[in-house]
Amino acid sequence: MAPPLLPYTAAEYLEAEGFGVMFTILVANPKGGAGKTTIATTLAAYLAGKRQRVVLLDRDRQRSAARWLTRRPRGFPEVRGALPDTDSKIIRDYAPQWMVVDAPAGIHGAELAELVKAADAVLVPVSTSTFDFEATADFLAELASLKPVKDGKRAVAIVGSKVDGRTVAASDLDEFLAPLSLDVISHVRDSQLYVHAARDGLSIFDLPRSRAEEAWSDWPPIFHWLQQHVAAKAKHAHP
């Protein structure tokens, strides 16, 4: 069956005076092809399907998430799109409960620091490639050096991406991730369902249960992790 809705929404918990009501999820990795846009669009579509107001901010130069939105059929749960030059007033007027940010590939330095500072949680997809492992190690070291992460004020977790559990590469991924002092919250399987859904501007959560239920089963740990950190932000806002 479909994963349960995150019971904590920013709008319900974060309406303290002077405090924003939006929870921002940054999806970032050090190189292209690791499934970053797939994770971002899937999250956005799932939350929208649960009657949440969601903005998908496409910061990637390839604009894959923005093009996904142009293909999204009418009648499916709405995800509002935004680009770096979108007027912030348009976003504020929509009053989103969630913002999902698809970061540029290879992000580092001041741009990474800016996006982490603006985020509440950071998800780092890692695919089963030796080259991805090497690049990710350097990226995670830079991420860990940023003040909000060092101070424990930004939640960071890793998601295994495009994982075929039957392969040696999947075991290599687990071996690489094991010593990291970060949450490794799920493995998202390598499935053509994601490819076919993206082609049509959809996500696996827009597909019938009979087609997608097995793929859905990879996502509850991600939602539960986010739930914990939305609740933590709420507790901080309403001590």
N, C-alpha and C positions, 0 to 999 in steps of 0.2 A: 504494500500500500504506500501511498505518497507520504513523504516525511511530514511531521507536524509543523505547522507554522511556528516561527519564533514567537513565543508569547510576549516578549518584551519589544515594544516598538518605541522609537524615540519620541514620537508624539505623545504617548501615554505617560512617559516617565520623565521627560526632560523639559517640561514647561516651566522651569524656574525663571524668575525674573532675570533678564539679561543673559539667559543661557539658551543656546540654540537647540532646536528640536530635532536636528538631523543627525543620523549616525552615518559616518563616512567610512567606506571600505576601499582601501587601496589595493589593487591587484598588480603586482610588479614582479619582474624577473630580469635577469641580466642579459638575456638574448632572445631573439625571436624563435618561434616554433615550439615553445614549451607549453602552449595551451592557455596563455594569459587571457586572450580575448574570449575563449570558450568559457573559462571560469567566470569572467566578468559578466558576459551576456546571460549565462545560465542563472547566476545569482539574481541579476536584475529581473529576468523574466519570472523566476519563481516568486520573488517578493511581490511583483506586480500582480501575479495570479492570485495572491492572497489579499487583494484589495489594499495594498500599500502604495503610497505615492513614491515613485522611484525615478531618480535622474541617473542616467548613464553618461558619465563624462569621459569622452574619448580624447585622451592626451597623446595617443600614439600617432606618429606621422603617417602611418599607412591608412589610418581612418577605417580600420576593419569593423570596429563596433558601430561607427556611424553608418557605414554602408549596410550593416546588418539591420539597423533600424529602418533604413529606407525600404528594405525588402519585407518588413514585418507586416502581415496582412491586417486589414481592418477587422475588427471583431475580436481580436485577441487582446489580452490585458495590456494596457498602455504602459510603455516605458518612454519617458521623456528623454530626448537626447540633448547633449550640450557639448560644445567645443571650447577650447581655451579662451577664445575671444567672445563667447556668448555673454551677453549683458547679465551681470549678476542679479539685477533686479528681476529679470524674467524668472530666474531660479527661485528667488525669494518669494515672488508672488505665487508660485506654484506650491510653496511650502512643503517640499518633499520630506518624507520621513527617513528616506535612505538616499545616499549618493554612492554609486559604485564607480570607481575611477579606474579606467584602463590605462595604465602608465605606458610611456614609451619604452620600447626595447632598448637595453643598454643604458638605462637611466643611472646617473651617478652624480656626485658632487652637489652643487647648490640646488639643482632641480629635484634631486632625490630628497634632500633635506626639506625643501619647501613642501613637497607632497606628503612626506611623513608627518610634518608638523600639522598639516591640515587634516590628517586622517585620524580615525579612532582605532582602526585595526588594519593590519597589513597581512595579506595573503601572498605567499611566494610559491607559484607553481614550479615544480622541478620535474623534467621528463627523464626517461631512462636512457640518457646518453652520457658517455664519459666526458664529452666536451661541455655538456650542460653542468655536470658535477663540478668541473674545474672552475667554470665561470661563476657558478652559484656560490662556491666557497669564498671567492673574493667579494662578491656582492653582499653576502651575509656578514662578512667582516666589516664592510663599510656601513651596512645597516646598523650593526651592533654598536658602532662608534658614535652614532647620532644621539644627541642628548635626550630626546624624548624616549628613545629605546633604552638607553643606559639607565635612565631614571625609572624605568618600569611604567612609564605613562602611555606607551603605545604597545598594544598587543601585536605580536608577530607570530605567524604560524606558517608551516610548510604544507603544501598539498602535493602528493605524488600525482603527476599528470601523464595521461596517455600510457597508462600502465597495463601491460599484459601479464597477469600474475603467473602465467605458465612459463615465462621466459627467464633465462639467466639474468637478463638486464634488470628485471624486477628485483631480484635478489641483490644485485649490485646497488640498486637505489636504496634499499633498506640498509645495506651495509654502510653506504655513504651517510645516510641520515641519522643512523643510530647514535653516534657520539655528539651530535649537535645539541646544545642546551636550548632547544626550541621545541614547541609543540609540533608534532607531525600528526596531523589530525585525520587524514584520509588518503586513500589512493583512488583517483578517478580513472576508471578503465579506459582503455583505447577502444573506442566503439565508433562504427560508421554512423550510428544514430546522431552523434554530435555533428558530423559532417552534413548529413542530409537535412537536419533541422536548421543548421546555420544557413544553408543554401536558400531556405525558404523564409528566413527572418524569424525563425522559431527557436525554442530551446527544447530539451528533452522533457521539460515539465509542461510543455504545450501539446505533447504527443499523447495518444491514448495509452491507458495503463497497460493494455495487452501488448503494446510494442515496447514500452519504456520502463516497466516496473523494475527490471533487473538493474538498469543503469541508475534509477532513482536511489537504489540502496546504498550507493557510495556517498550520498550527500548528507544524511542525518548528522554524522560527526562534525561536519563543517557548520551546519546550522546550530548545533548545540554549543560549539565553541563561540560562535558569534553571540548567541544568547547570553552566555556567561559574561561577555564583555559589555554588552548593552546594559545588562543588569548592574555591572560594576560602575559604569558611567552614571546610571540612574542613581545609584547609592551615593556617589560623590556629589551629584547635583542636589539630592534631597537627604542630607545626613540625618 
